[in-house]
Amino acid sequence: MDPSAPSAPNTSPQPTDSSDHLKAVHLDGETTVGGDLVGGDKKIGRDEFNIKAERDVTVIIRSGGGSGDQPSGETLGAIPNLEPPYGAIWKLWNKGRIVPFLGAGASLIGRLPNQEWNAQDPPFMPNGTELSNLLADEATYPSNDKRERSDLSKVSSYYNDLLGRRNLRARLRELFNREASPATLHEMVASIPVPQVIITTNYDGLIERAFHNAQKPYDLVIHPTDRRAFANAVLWQPYGADEPKPVKPNELYIDLATTTVIYKMHGTVDAQKSELDSFVITEDDYVEFLSRMTNRTAMPDLFMEYFYERSFLFLGYSLQDWTLRVILKNLHKQLAQRAQAADEQEPTHSWAIQFQPTEVERRLWERRNVSIFDLTLQEFVANLQQWRTR
């Protein structure tokens, strides 16, 4: 999983001044990180960088808050607890009309409430707070503030600066490259009988293992933000290939009518070769990824064309994760532009499953044409599976 996108309540740090660990992102004519913000090796100027994404990157990374978009955690009013359209979702999914979008919560299904994670003998993947606290302890993070120590991107940035990227990758590999059983959600995704594109921001190999257990082939596409050798590329590993190969996003071609693709948007731990591990985890990683996202050099054009006529099903996410908000903004904007060009009113509607969302989060989802339903992923999977026999 990518625990930097947790489904738990927000634990971002309080606003800080310009001495904050993150190198400044300036907007006075040019967007920079430590001088330049680059998408691969290309400098990105203000005109090329989406204004709303700029605002989120500059304000939300620094403050842990938003600029009108940050959920406050307060419930503004009672909302009827509507049921998801299980029958419609199941039928659309089996026709290849849904794109599952798996977040950190997808890897935590089955974990008992208050069940502690033990880094020495972990029975399951850590959540974002647990991973952040572990890295903070090991790097002797210079703060005892619980909110700050739970900020994974900030803590991992400190770990990276103090111990180096190689040691950070090695530690993450130790934690995520291990045998673990896929959850019921992963198994359900692998049970769909038609080709599909699955997006996940998780590092672990649970979704791949579910397809392997089901004896179903798939291609793997990985976003390698922290690998300079693959700047401005994605890694594509066709089914049966020994290792992935770099391909420019606009040159990737896969027959999506016949091939299932697992797209690992925030990198992955490679089961066989550590040199192929890649993680979007530090503050700079996220800025680099989002700069490529807004500059349209991250998401393959092939996928955007595929998404246009399909609905997203968000599983295991919270909009208190600012990175997801920026990703959603860009996806929604690009899909809305395609809809406008095709003389349609709006992109296809999508759905999200999130336990106990705030009213603000509801409004943020709905603003992006996403209906949100209040229940756990385990409940959603159990209810949806009833349709498998109908």
C-alpha atoms as a printed R data frame, in Angstrom:
    type eleno elety resid chain resno       x       y       z
1   ATOM     1    CA   MET     A     1   0.000   0.000   0.000
2   ATOM     2    CA   ASP     A     2   0.907   3.633  -0.178
3   ATOM     3    CA   PRO     A     3   0.288   4.650   3.434
4   ATOM     4    CA   SER     A     4   1.017   8.272   2.629
5   ATOM     5    CA   ALA     A     5  -2.565   8.364   1.446
6   ATOM     6    CA   PRO     A     6  -4.311   7.021   4.566
7   ATOM     7    CA   SER     A     7  -8.016   6.625   5.057
8   ATOM     8    CA   ALA     A     8  -7.618   7.619   8.699
9   ATOM     9    CA   PRO     A     9  -8.324  11.165   9.933
10  ATOM    10    CA   ASN     A    10  -5.968  13.903   8.832
11  ATOM    11    CA   THR     A    11  -2.733  14.146  10.795
12  ATOM    12    CA   SER     A    12  -1.004  16.889   8.816
13  ATOM    13    CA   PRO     A    13   1.164  19.372  10.724
14  ATOM    14    CA   GLN     A    14   0.057  22.838  11.657
15  ATOM    15    CA   PRO     A    15   1.062  25.724   9.356
16  ATOM    16    CA   THR     A    16   4.726  26.583   9.443
17  ATOM    17    CA   ASP     A    17   6.780  29.499   8.225
18  ATOM    18    CA   SER     A    18   9.288  29.634   5.381
19  ATOM    19    CA   SER     A    19  11.755  27.581   7.397
20  ATOM    20    CA   ASP     A    20   9.564  24.523   6.895
21  ATOM    21    CA   HIS     A    21  11.448  21.437   5.722
22  ATOM    22    CA   LEU     A    22   9.907  21.600   2.256
23  ATOM    23    CA   LYS     A    23  11.955  23.706  -0.111
24  ATOM    24    CA   ALA     A    24   9.962  26.731  -1.218
25  ATOM    25    CA   VAL     A    25   7.530  26.558  -4.093
26  ATOM    26    CA   HIS     A    26   7.357  30.101  -5.498
27  ATOM    27    CA   LEU     A    27   4.699  31.378  -7.867
28  ATOM    28    CA   ASP     A    28   6.189  34.773  -8.828
29  ATOM    29    CA   GLY     A    29   6.489  33.993 -12.514
30  ATOM    30    CA   GLU     A    30   8.007  30.567 -12.086
31  ATOM    31    CA   THR     A    31   7.291  27.456 -10.041
32  ATOM    32    CA   THR     A    32  10.357  26.157  -8.289
33  ATOM    33    CA   VAL     A    33  11.488  23.572  -5.777
34  ATOM    34    CA   GLY     A    34  14.888  24.559  -4.499
35  ATOM    35    CA   GLY     A    35  15.279  26.751  -7.599
36  ATOM    36    CA   ASP     A    36  13.333  24.781 -10.199
37  ATOM    37    CA   LEU     A    37  10.323  22.508 -10.242
38  ATOM    38    CA   VAL     A    38  10.918  20.141 -13.082
39  ATOM    39    CA   GLY     A    39   8.834  17.515 -14.813
40  ATOM    40    CA   GLY     A    40  11.691  15.133 -15.549
41  ATOM    41    CA   ASP     A    41  14.325  17.499 -16.930
42  ATOM    42    CA   LYS     A    42  11.964  20.182 -18.213
43  ATOM    43    CA   LYS     A    43  11.533  23.438 -16.286
44  ATOM    44    CA   ILE     A    44   7.863  24.238 -15.799
45  ATOM    45    CA   GLY     A    45   6.800  27.879 -15.952
46  ATOM    46    CA   ARG     A    46   3.697  29.441 -14.490
47  ATOM    47    CA   ASP     A    47   1.692  29.246 -17.727
48  ATOM    48    CA   GLU     A    48   2.244  25.512 -17.958
49  ATOM    49    CA   PHE     A    49   1.311  24.746 -14.362
50  ATOM    50    CA   ASN     A    50  -2.377  24.523 -13.496
51  ATOM    51    CA   ILE     A    51  -3.315  27.356 -11.145
52  ATOM    52    CA   LYS     A    52  -5.450  25.270  -8.834
53  ATOM    53    CA   ALA     A    53  -2.754  22.637  -8.523
54  ATOM    54    CA   GLU     A    54  -0.233  25.379  -7.767
55  ATOM    55    CA   ARG     A    55  -2.421  26.576  -4.955
56  ATOM    56    CA   ASP     A    56  -2.745  23.115  -3.470
57  ATOM    57    CA   VAL     A    57   0.964  22.354  -3.811
58  ATOM    58    CA   THR     A    58   2.069  25.626  -2.246
59  ATOM    59    CA   VAL     A    59  -0.553  25.987   0.452
60  ATOM    60    CA   ILE     A    60  -1.463  22.452   1.418
61  ATOM    61    CA   ILE     A    61   2.032  20.920   1.524
62  ATOM    62    CA   ARG     A    62   3.261  23.735   3.729
63  ATOM    63    CA   SER     A    63   0.343  24.099   6.060
64  ATOM    64    CA   GLY     A    64  -1.382  20.773   6.132
65  ATOM    65    CA   GLY     A    65  -4.427  22.915   5.381
66  ATOM    66    CA   GLY     A    66  -6.241  23.941   2.262
67  ATOM    67    CA   SER     A    67  -7.320  27.047   0.506
68  ATOM    68    CA   GLY     A    68 -11.017  26.469   0.741
69  ATOM    69    CA   ASP     A    69 -10.617  22.777  -0.035
70  ATOM    70    CA   GLN     A    70  -9.304  21.378   3.254
71  ATOM    71    CA   PRO     A    71 -11.828  19.286   5.186
72  ATOM    72    CA   SER     A    72 -12.158  20.681   8.686
73  ATOM    73    CA   GLY     A    73 -13.354  17.443  10.230
74  ATOM    74    CA   GLU     A    74 -16.616  19.143  11.230
75  ATOM    75    CA   THR     A    75 -19.984  17.798  10.180
76  ATOM    76    CA   LEU     A    76 -22.034  20.683   8.835
77  ATOM    77    CA   GLY     A    77 -25.352  18.858   8.683
78  ATOM    78    CA   ALA     A    78 -27.058  15.495   8.749
79  ATOM    79    CA   ILE     A    79 -26.910  13.574   5.460
80  ATOM    80    CA   PRO     A    80 -29.106  10.546   4.777
81  ATOM    81    CA   ASN     A    81 -27.000   7.386   4.724
82  ATOM    82    CA   LEU     A    82 -27.887   6.186   1.225
83  ATOM    83    CA   GLU     A    83 -26.930   2.757  -0.061
84  ATOM    84    CA   PRO     A    84 -24.589   2.376  -3.048
85  ATOM    85    CA   PRO     A    85 -26.243   1.196  -6.288
86  ATOM    86    CA   TYR     A    86 -24.763  -2.279  -5.879
87  ATOM    87    CA   GLY     A    87 -26.593  -3.881  -8.787
88  ATOM    88    CA   ALA     A    88 -25.702  -1.142 -11.243
89  ATOM    89    CA   ILE     A    89 -22.056  -1.033 -10.103
90  ATOM    90    CA   TRP     A    90 -21.672  -4.801 -10.390
91  ATOM    91    CA   LYS     A    91 -23.219  -4.947 -13.859
92  ATOM    92    CA   LEU     A    92 -21.197  -2.001 -15.146
93  ATOM    93    CA   TRP     A    93 -18.001  -3.465 -13.682
94  ATOM    94    CA   ASN     A    94 -18.608  -6.797 -15.397
95  ATOM    95    CA   LYS     A    95 -19.096  -4.958 -18.672
96  ATOM    96    CA   GLY     A    96 -15.734  -3.197 -18.281
97  ATOM    97    CA   ARG     A    97 -17.323   0.192 -17.608
98  ATOM    98    CA   ILE     A    98 -15.708   0.848 -14.215
99  ATOM    99    CA   VAL     A    99 -12.137   1.800 -13.270
100 ATOM   100    CA   PRO     A   100 -11.321   0.672  -9.700
101 ATOM   101    CA   PHE     A   101  -9.065   3.174  -7.893
102 ATOM   102    CA   LEU     A   102  -7.468   1.464  -4.869
103 ATOM   103    CA   GLY     A   103  -6.085   3.463  -1.949
104 ATOM   104    CA   ALA     A   104  -4.396   2.632   1.340
105 ATOM   105    CA   GLY     A   105  -7.596   1.387   2.943
106 ATOM   106    CA   ALA     A   106  -7.819  -1.403   0.376
107 ATOM   107    CA   SER     A   107  -4.776  -3.070   1.948
108 ATOM   108    CA   LEU     A   108  -6.187  -2.835   5.485
109 ATOM   109    CA   ILE     A   109  -9.399  -4.822   4.986
110 ATOM   110    CA   GLY     A   110  -9.747  -7.529   7.610
111 ATOM   111    CA   ARG     A   111  -7.611  -5.782  10.183
112 ATOM   112    CA   LEU     A   112  -9.323  -5.838  13.564
113 ATOM   113    CA   PRO     A   113 -10.139  -2.515  15.276
114 ATOM   114    CA   ASN     A   114  -7.287  -1.363  17.532
115 ATOM   115    CA   GLN     A   115  -5.093  -4.225  16.299
116 ATOM   116    CA   GLU     A   116  -1.494  -3.053  16.646
117 ATOM   117    CA   TRP     A   117   1.071  -3.291  13.879
118 ATOM   118    CA   ASN     A   118   4.389  -4.889  14.837
119 ATOM   119    CA   ALA     A   119   7.271  -3.915  12.558
120 ATOM   120    CA   GLN     A   120   9.311  -6.926  13.720
121 ATOM   121    CA   ASP     A   121   6.621  -9.446  12.793
122 ATOM   122    CA   PRO     A   122   3.942  -7.596  10.825
123 ATOM   123    CA   PRO     A   123   0.807  -9.651  10.133
124 ATOM   124    CA   PHE     A   124  -0.495  -6.950   7.779
125 ATOM   125    CA   MET     A   125   0.592  -3.767   6.022
126 ATOM   126    CA   PRO     A   126   1.106  -0.598   8.099
127 ATOM   127    CA   ASN     A   127  -1.124   2.415   7.804
128 ATOM   128    CA   GLY     A   128   0.367   5.836   7.148
129 ATOM   129    CA   THR     A   129   0.645   6.861  10.789
130 ATOM   130    CA   GLU     A   130   2.351   3.611  11.765
131 ATOM   131    CA   LEU     A   131   4.890   3.829   8.951
132 ATOM   132    CA   SER     A   132   5.563   7.495   9.656
133 ATOM   133    CA   ASN     A   133   6.122   6.879  13.366
134 ATOM   134    CA   LEU     A   134   8.474   3.989  12.633
135 ATOM   135    CA   LEU     A   135  10.610   6.089  10.273
136 ATOM   136    CA   ALA     A   136  10.539   8.969  12.764
137 ATOM   137    CA   ASP     A   137  11.804   6.704  15.548
138 ATOM   138    CA   GLU     A   138  14.567   5.192  13.432
139 ATOM   139    CA   ALA     A   139  15.754   8.581  12.151
140 ATOM   140    CA   THR     A   140  15.406  10.243  15.582
141 ATOM   141    CA   TYR     A   141  13.028  12.806  14.126
142 ATOM   142    CA   PRO     A   142  13.576  16.134  15.952
143 ATOM   143    CA   SER     A   143  10.014  16.593  17.186
144 ATOM   144    CA   ASN     A   144   7.723  14.832  19.623
145 ATOM   145    CA   ASP     A   145   4.600  16.452  18.236
146 ATOM   146    CA   LYS     A   146   2.220  13.625  17.324
147 ATOM   147    CA   ARG     A   147   0.713  15.436  14.361
148 ATOM   148    CA   GLU     A   148   4.098  16.228  12.887
149 ATOM   149    CA   ARG     A   149   5.466  12.723  13.447
150 ATOM   150    CA   SER     A   150   2.415  11.322  11.657
151 ATOM   151    CA   ASP     A   151   3.079  13.359   8.507
152 ATOM   152    CA   LEU     A   152   4.612  10.621   6.353
153 ATOM   153    CA   SER     A   153   5.777  12.812   3.484
154 ATOM   154    CA   LYS     A   154   7.534  15.175   5.891
155 ATOM   155    CA   VAL     A   155   9.056  12.432   8.057
156 ATOM   156    CA   SER     A   156  10.217  10.445   5.019
157 ATOM   157    CA   SER     A   157  11.783  13.628   3.636
158 ATOM   158    CA   TYR     A   158  13.781  13.979   6.845
159 ATOM   159    CA   TYR     A   159  14.746  10.294   6.739
160 ATOM   160    CA   ASN     A   160  15.817  10.704   3.105
161 ATOM   161    CA   ASP     A   161  17.913  13.812   3.820
162 ATOM   162    CA   LEU     A   162  19.588  12.260   6.845
163 ATOM   163    CA   LEU     A   163  20.108   8.667   5.689
164 ATOM   164    CA   GLY     A   164  19.914   8.871   1.909
165 ATOM   165    CA   ARG     A   165  17.499   7.601  -0.703
166 ATOM   166    CA   ARG     A   166  19.124   4.189  -0.931
167 ATOM   167    CA   ASN     A   167  18.512   3.491   2.751
168 ATOM   168    CA   LEU     A   168  14.950   4.807   2.548
169 ATOM   169    CA   ARG     A   169  14.189   2.504  -0.384
170 ATOM   170    CA   ALA     A   170  15.801  -0.447   1.394
171 ATOM   171    CA   ARG     A   171  13.736   0.133   4.538
172 ATOM   172    CA   LEU     A   172  10.507   0.407   2.569
173 ATOM   173    CA   ARG     A   173  11.393  -2.768   0.706
174 ATOM   174    CA   GLU     A   174  11.836  -4.618   4.003
175 ATOM   175    CA   LEU     A   175   8.379  -3.518   5.091
176 ATOM   176    CA   PHE     A   176   6.431  -4.074   1.878
177 ATOM   177    CA   ASN     A   177   8.186  -6.894   0.004
178 ATOM   178    CA   ARG     A   178   6.821  -9.844   1.912
179 ATOM   179    CA   GLU     A   179   4.255 -12.574   1.538
180 ATOM   180    CA   ALA     A   180   0.806 -11.418   2.534
181 ATOM   181    CA   SER     A   181  -2.590 -12.671   1.491
182 ATOM   182    CA   PRO     A   182  -4.711 -10.457  -0.727
183 ATOM   183    CA   ALA     A   183  -7.840  -9.059   0.903
184 ATOM   184    CA   THR     A   184 -11.364  -9.884  -0.212
185 ATOM   185    CA   LEU     A   185 -11.403  -6.626  -2.187
186 ATOM   186    CA   HIS     A   186  -8.329  -7.626  -4.199
187 ATOM   187    CA   GLU     A   187  -9.873 -11.015  -4.894
188 ATOM   188    CA   MET     A   188 -13.106  -9.411  -6.044
189 ATOM   189    CA   VAL     A   189 -11.242  -7.094  -8.427
190 ATOM   190    CA   ALA     A   190  -9.413 -10.120  -9.866
191 ATOM   191    CA   SER     A   191 -12.722 -11.955 -10.324
192 ATOM   192    CA   ILE     A   192 -14.036  -9.509 -12.918
193 ATOM   193    CA   PRO     A   193 -14.271 -11.526 -16.149
194 ATOM   194    CA   VAL     A   194 -13.401  -8.742 -18.612
195 ATOM   195    CA   PRO     A   195 -10.197  -6.704 -19.187
196 ATOM   196    CA   GLN     A   196  -9.917  -3.650 -16.962
197 ATOM   197    CA   VAL     A   197  -7.539  -0.850 -15.977
198 ATOM   198    CA   ILE     A   198  -6.914  -0.814 -12.226
199 ATOM   199    CA   ILE     A   199  -5.294   2.229 -10.638
200 ATOM   200    CA   THR     A   200  -3.608   1.968  -7.251
201 ATOM   201    CA   THR     A   201  -1.397   4.261  -5.193
202 ATOM   202    CA   ASN     A   202  -0.272   1.355  -3.005
203 ATOM   203    CA   TYR     A   203   3.317   0.088  -2.990
204 ATOM   204    CA   ASP     A   204   2.515  -3.487  -1.989
205 ATOM   205    CA   GLY     A   205   1.943  -6.376  -4.380
206 ATOM   206    CA   LEU     A   206  -1.436  -7.525  -3.042
207 ATOM   207    CA   ILE     A   207  -3.456  -6.734  -6.157
208 ATOM   208    CA   GLU     A   208  -0.849  -8.430  -8.377
209 ATOM   209    CA   ARG     A   209  -0.895 -11.477  -6.086
210 ATOM   210    CA   ALA     A   210  -4.691 -11.675  -6.324
211 ATOM   211    CA   PHE     A   211  -4.465 -11.853 -10.126
212 ATOM   212    CA   HIS     A   212  -1.683 -14.412  -9.899
213 ATOM   213    CA   ASN     A   213  -3.781 -16.560  -7.546
214 ATOM   214    CA   ALA     A   214  -6.728 -16.292  -9.932
215 ATOM   215    CA   GLN     A   215  -4.405 -17.293 -12.811
216 ATOM   216    CA   LYS     A   216  -5.311 -14.184 -14.763
217 ATOM   217    CA   PRO     A   217  -2.744 -12.318 -16.881
218 ATOM   218    CA   TYR     A   218  -2.133  -8.581 -16.581
219 ATOM   219    CA   ASP     A   219   0.322  -5.917 -17.734
220 ATOM   220    CA   LEU     A   220   1.976  -3.741 -15.117
221 ATOM   221    CA   VAL     A   221   2.536   0.006 -15.624
222 ATOM   222    CA   ILE     A   222   4.524   1.850 -12.934
223 ATOM   223    CA   HIS     A   223   5.165   5.534 -12.353
224 ATOM   224    CA   PRO     A   224   8.883   5.809 -11.342
225 ATOM   225    CA   THR     A   225   9.073   9.311  -9.870
226 ATOM   226    CA   ASP     A   226  12.156   8.701  -7.728
227 ATOM   227    CA   ARG     A   227  14.225   7.074 -10.504
228 ATOM   228    CA   ARG     A   228  16.109   9.728 -12.465
229 ATOM   229    CA   ALA     A   229  17.091   7.198 -15.117
230 ATOM   230    CA   PHE     A   230  13.424   6.952 -16.073
231 ATOM   231    CA   ALA     A   231  12.501  10.652 -15.957
232 ATOM   232    CA   ASN     A   232   9.488  11.513 -18.121
233 ATOM   233    CA   ALA     A   233   8.710   7.829 -18.607
234 ATOM   234    CA   VAL     A   234   6.543   5.085 -17.192
235 ATOM   235    CA   LEU     A   235   7.711   1.521 -16.724
236 ATOM   236    CA   TRP     A   236   5.738  -1.061 -18.695
237 ATOM   237    CA   GLN     A   237   5.999  -4.760 -17.930
238 ATOM   238    CA   PRO     A   238   3.925  -6.855 -20.338
239 ATOM   239    CA   TYR     A   239   2.602 -10.118 -18.981
240 ATOM   240    CA   GLY     A   240   5.359 -12.738 -18.969
241 ATOM   241    CA   ALA     A   241   8.231 -10.244 -19.332
242 ATOM   242    CA   ASP     A   242  11.152 -10.574 -16.926
243 ATOM   243    CA   GLU     A   243  11.270  -6.859 -16.083
244 ATOM   244    CA   PRO     A   244   9.654  -3.573 -17.092
245 ATOM   245    CA   LYS     A   245  10.935  -1.256 -19.793
246 ATOM   246    CA   PRO     A   246  10.729   2.567 -19.875
247 ATOM   247    CA   VAL     A   247   8.210   4.067 -22.288
248 ATOM   248    CA   LYS     A   248   7.194   7.688 -22.802
249 ATOM   249    CA   PRO     A   249   3.617   8.105 -21.542
250 ATOM   250    CA   ASN     A   250   2.338   9.349 -24.896
251 ATOM   251    CA   GLU     A   251   3.971   6.401 -26.685
252 ATOM   252    CA   LEU     A   252   2.567   3.609 -24.533
253 ATOM   253    CA   TYR     A   253   0.286   1.320 -26.492
254 ATOM   254    CA   ILE     A   254  -1.579  -1.619 -24.965
255 ATOM   255    CA   ASP     A   255  -4.709  -3.172 -26.420
256 ATOM   256    CA   LEU     A   256  -7.030  -2.374 -23.517
257 ATOM   257    CA   ALA     A   257  -9.869  -4.268 -25.164
258 ATOM   258    CA   THR     A   258  -8.006  -7.528 -24.543
259 ATOM   259    CA   THR     A   259  -5.504  -6.721 -21.763
260 ATOM   260    CA   THR     A   260  -5.924  -6.007 -18.061
261 ATOM   261    CA   VAL     A   261  -3.540  -3.327 -16.762
262 ATOM   262    CA   ILE     A   262  -2.537  -2.577 -13.177
263 ATOM   263    CA   TYR     A   263  -1.307   1.028 -13.067
264 ATOM   264    CA   LYS     A   264   0.770   1.752  -9.935
265 ATOM   265    CA   MET     A   265   0.581   5.523  -9.800
266 ATOM   266    CA   HIS     A   266   2.874   6.010  -6.781
267 ATOM   267    CA   GLY     A   267   5.448   3.357  -7.580
268 ATOM   268    CA   THR     A   268   5.886  -0.183  -6.306
269 ATOM   269    CA   VAL     A   269   8.121  -2.633  -4.536
270 ATOM   270    CA   ASP     A   270   9.368  -5.130  -7.120
271 ATOM   271    CA   ALA     A   271   9.089  -8.689  -5.855
272 ATOM   272    CA   GLN     A   272  12.336  -9.807  -7.535
273 ATOM   273    CA   LYS     A   273  14.676  -6.876  -8.116
274 ATOM   274    CA   SER     A   274  15.285  -4.112  -5.586
275 ATOM   275    CA   GLU     A   275  16.789  -1.859  -8.256
276 ATOM   276    CA   LEU     A   276  13.302  -1.586  -9.771
277 ATOM   277    CA   ASP     A   277  11.671  -0.374  -6.550
278 ATOM   278    CA   SER     A   278  10.193   3.113  -6.787
279 ATOM   279    CA   PHE     A   279   8.254   5.133  -4.204
280 ATOM   280    CA   VAL     A   280   6.401   8.433  -4.300
281 ATOM   281    CA   ILE     A   281   6.678   9.204  -0.594
282 ATOM   282    CA   THR     A   282   8.680  12.354   0.239
283 ATOM   283    CA   GLU     A   283   7.473  15.927  -0.197
284 ATOM   284    CA   ASP     A   284   9.729  16.403  -3.215
285 ATOM   285    CA   ASP     A   285   8.422  13.158  -4.726
286 ATOM   286    CA   TYR     A   286   4.870  14.442  -4.524
287 ATOM   287    CA   VAL     A   287   5.745  17.834  -5.973
288 ATOM   288    CA   GLU     A   288   7.562  16.130  -8.863
289 ATOM   289    CA   PHE     A   289   4.685  13.742  -9.458
290 ATOM   290    CA   LEU     A   290   2.054  16.472  -9.348
291 ATOM   291    CA   SER     A   291   4.084  18.725 -11.621
292 ATOM   292    CA   ARG     A   292   4.149  15.936 -14.183
293 ATOM   293    CA   MET     A   293   0.461  15.301 -13.594
294 ATOM   294    CA   THR     A   294  -0.495  18.904 -14.293
295 ATOM   295    CA   ASN     A   295   1.939  19.064 -17.214
296 ATOM   296    CA   ARG     A   296   0.361  15.877 -18.584
297 ATOM   297    CA   THR     A   297   3.589  13.889 -18.619
298 ATOM   298    CA   ALA     A   298   2.563  11.414 -15.909
299 ATOM   299    CA   MET     A   299  -0.674   9.740 -16.978
300 ATOM   300    CA   PRO     A   300  -0.404   7.890 -20.317
301 ATOM   301    CA   ASP     A   301  -2.707   9.326 -22.974
302 ATOM   302    CA   LEU     A   302  -3.946   5.812 -23.613
303 ATOM   303    CA   PHE     A   303  -5.453   5.705 -20.134
304 ATOM   304    CA   MET     A   304  -7.088   9.121 -20.374
305 ATOM   305    CA   GLU     A   305  -8.901   8.010 -23.531
306 ATOM   306    CA   TYR     A   306 -10.015   4.864 -21.712
307 ATOM   307    CA   PHE     A   307 -11.223   6.776 -18.631
308 ATOM   308    CA   TYR     A   308 -13.349   9.163 -20.656
309 ATOM   309    CA   GLU     A   309 -16.232   6.733 -21.133
310 ATOM   310    CA   ARG     A   310 -15.977   4.971 -17.784
311 ATOM   311    CA   SER     A   311 -16.769   5.593 -14.124
312 ATOM   312    CA   PHE     A   312 -14.237   5.549 -11.298
313 ATOM   313    CA   LEU     A   313 -14.854   3.532  -8.149
314 ATOM   314    CA   PHE     A   314 -12.684   4.984  -5.358
315 ATOM   315    CA   LEU     A   315 -11.953   2.418  -2.652
316 ATOM   316    CA   GLY     A   316  -9.809   3.159   0.399
317 ATOM   317    CA   TYR     A   317  -9.365   6.922   0.020
318 ATOM   318    CA   SER     A   318 -10.142  10.061   1.996
319 ATOM   319    CA   LEU     A   319 -10.189  13.560   0.557
320 ATOM   320    CA   GLN     A   320  -8.255  14.666   3.613
321 ATOM   321    CA   ASP     A   321  -5.356  13.397   1.494
322 ATOM   322    CA   TRP     A   322  -4.356  16.570  -0.381
323 ATOM   323    CA   THR     A   323  -2.476  14.625  -3.088
324 ATOM   324    CA   LEU     A   324  -5.656  12.819  -4.079
325 ATOM   325    CA   ARG     A   325  -7.486  16.148  -4.272
326 ATOM   326    CA   VAL     A   326  -4.927  17.491  -6.748
327 ATOM   327    CA   ILE     A   327  -5.030  14.275  -8.785
328 ATOM   328    CA   LEU     A   328  -8.822  14.398  -8.868
329 ATOM   329    CA   LYS     A   329  -8.816  18.036  -9.918
330 ATOM   330    CA   ASN     A   330  -6.591  17.286 -12.861
331 ATOM   331    CA   LEU     A   331  -8.458  14.151 -13.874
332 ATOM   332    CA   HIS     A   332 -11.795  15.942 -13.594
333 ATOM   333    CA   LYS     A   333 -10.514  18.923 -15.569
334 ATOM   334    CA   GLN     A   334  -9.069  16.825 -18.388
335 ATOM   335    CA   LEU     A   335 -12.141  14.598 -18.623
336 ATOM   336    CA   ALA     A   336 -14.445  17.641 -18.542
337 ATOM   337    CA   GLN     A   337 -12.478  19.158 -21.420
338 ATOM   338    CA   ARG     A   338 -12.936  15.959 -23.412
339 ATOM   339    CA   ALA     A   339 -16.658  15.958 -22.620
340 ATOM   340    CA   GLN     A   340 -16.949  19.575 -23.737
341 ATOM   341    CA   ALA     A   341 -15.103  18.824 -26.954
342 ATOM   342    CA   ALA     A   342 -17.571  15.976 -27.573
343 ATOM   343    CA   ASP     A   343 -20.488  18.337 -26.877
344 ATOM   344    CA   GLU     A   344 -21.476  16.519 -23.675
345 ATOM   345    CA   GLN     A   345 -22.481  18.268 -20.474
346 ATOM   346    CA   GLU     A   346 -20.158  16.476 -18.035
347 ATOM   347    CA   PRO     A   347 -17.881  13.437 -17.592
348 ATOM   348    CA   THR     A   348 -19.333  10.093 -16.539
349 ATOM   349    CA   HIS     A   349 -20.424   9.911 -12.890
350 ATOM   350    CA   SER     A   350 -18.242   8.069 -10.346
351 ATOM   351    CA   TRP     A   351 -18.532   6.668  -6.799
352 ATOM   352    CA   ALA     A   352 -16.476   6.556  -3.608
353 ATOM   353    CA   ILE     A   353 -16.751   4.336  -0.538
354 ATOM   354    CA   GLN     A   354 -15.546   6.075   2.636
355 ATOM   355    CA   PHE     A   355 -16.416   5.336   6.240
356 ATOM   356    CA   GLN     A   356 -17.760   8.316   8.198
357 ATOM   357    CA   PRO     A   357 -16.842  11.144   5.813
358 ATOM   358    CA   THR     A   358 -17.300  14.701   6.980
359 ATOM   359    CA   GLU     A   359 -19.815  16.958   5.288
360 ATOM   360    CA   VAL     A   360 -16.922  18.900   3.757
361 ATOM   361    CA   GLU     A   361 -15.502  15.725   2.264
362 ATOM   362    CA   ARG     A   362 -18.907  14.893   0.820
363 ATOM   363    CA   ARG     A   363 -19.013  18.256  -0.876
364 ATOM   364    CA   LEU     A   364 -15.476  17.852  -2.226
365 ATOM   365    CA   TRP     A   365 -16.320  14.470  -3.744
366 ATOM   366    CA   GLU     A   366 -19.557  15.766  -5.218
367 ATOM   367    CA   ARG     A   367 -17.776  18.780  -6.704
368 ATOM   368    CA   ARG     A   368 -15.780  16.293  -8.741
369 ATOM   369    CA   ASN     A   369 -18.892  14.429  -9.895
370 ATOM   370    CA   VAL     A   370 -18.369  11.610  -7.383
371 ATOM   371    CA   SER     A   371 -21.166  10.243  -5.148
372 ATOM   372    CA   ILE     A   372 -19.872   9.135  -1.749
373 ATOM   373    CA   PHE     A   373 -21.327   6.355   0.424
374 ATOM   374    CA   ASP     A   374 -20.718   5.962   4.135
375 ATOM   375    CA   LEU     A   375 -19.726   2.374   4.938
376 ATOM   376    CA   THR     A   376 -16.576   0.349   5.434
377 ATOM   377    CA   LEU     A   377 -14.845  -1.322   2.523
378 ATOM   378    CA   GLN     A   378 -15.449  -4.690   4.149
379 ATOM   379    CA   GLU     A   379 -19.204  -4.009   4.235
380 ATOM   380    CA   PHE     A   380 -19.160  -2.768   0.651
381 ATOM   381    CA   VAL     A   381 -17.340  -5.855  -0.616
382 ATOM   382    CA   ALA     A   382 -19.635  -8.215   1.300
383 ATOM   383    CA   ASN     A   383 -22.752  -6.513  -0.081
384 ATOM   384    CA   LEU     A   384 -21.422  -6.326  -3.627
385 ATOM   385    CA   GLN     A   385 -20.425  -9.983  -3.628
386 ATOM   386    CA   GLN     A   386 -24.078 -10.934  -3.164
387 ATOM   387    CA   TRP     A   387 -24.603  -9.840  -6.760
388 ATOM   388    CA   ARG     A   388 -22.048 -12.351  -8.062
389 ATOM   389    CA   THR     A   389 -24.599 -15.154  -7.891
390 ATOM   390    CA   ARG     A   390 -27.530 -13.220  -9.389
